[in-house]
């Protein structure tokens, strides 16, 4: 008998009708310019491009958001001196036989 493949988690998009979107824009910000907006809805954190409010929304659990914030604080997403993301470390194999 073989073990079943793990299934991806299906996330239900929260109702964004009354979401209060927050951004770090200043008073002189161009509303047509790309900017990140965040909304805390139900038990999820939602992120979108404020210049495209009807565009796609990324939805995170609290644990996913915490991991993202910690990674950002640790410099995980910092660019190198050429403006590129550093290479990712090698992935560990999920196959115990390898």
Helices and strands as residue ranges (DSSP letters): E 36-41, E 44-49, G 50-52, E 58-60, H 62-73
